[in-house]
């Protein structure tokens, strides 16, 4: 197996804010829209 340098960020790294279109509603969503939600 070939050794490959990892480009993964360390666990716990904060995500940068982003703005993307929601493909279902066509509304723009951002990271801050999900800040109050916790993963299961």
RAPE-V489441 format. One record per pair of residues at least 24 apart in sequence whose C-alpha atoms are under 10 Angstrom apart, sorted by sequence separation. I is the first residue (numbers start at 0). J is the second residue. If there is no record, write none. Layout:
I|J, I|J
This chain:
none
